[in-house]
Amino acid sequence: MQFKRITSKKDIYFDKLMEIYNYSFPEFERRTLNDQIEVLKNKNYKCTIVYEDNILIGIILYWEFENYKYIEHLAINKDFRGQSYGSKILKDFCSDNKIIILEIDPPIDEISIKRLNFYERLGFIMQEFDHIHPPYRKIYKGHKLKIMSFKRELLKKEYDKFNKFLEYEIMKYSECNN
């Protein structure tokens, strides 16, 4: 598996990346195409594809800062789901010593419980913070999610710092803040 950062819509993988992004996440959890193109310019945003033999396996769209990484979106090409690529990508991704944060839907149904179990098997711990992800698009409101972090509990001040950064920096690249 190889990882490649995408920094422009001109990249040969961009359209396929956006195809995976669009079918993997509901509209309210995605940026508009223009916002996605704009965020590529941010040095802390790592729009990354994972591929083997020039075949796109998955995407991991994340933010990297001095002390932590935030996984905003992770998805596997539907042709390769169920083949442990998600686990392989995350094991490789989580190999440094930074705090790693991601969000999941509250575990209330079979799919969301399965997703929680997937992340827990890899070493992520669900945090008890009340968390609302701000909306990407004007027609939606924020939505309740659960925070998970890799192999450690987050301190309240760490969560607060992340949440503030989410609201004021990451979400600059959303329809609601244009």
QUIURGI-V492354 format. One record per helix or strand. SS is the DSSP state (hx for helix, st for strand). FROM is the first residue (numbers start at 1). TO is the last residue. Records with the same first field share a line. If there is no record, write none. Layout:
SS=FROM-TO  FROM-TO
//
This chain:
st=2-5  45-52  55-64  68-76  99-104  124-126  131-133  143-150
hx=14-24  27-29  33-39  78-80  85-93  110-121  156-168  170-172  175-177
//
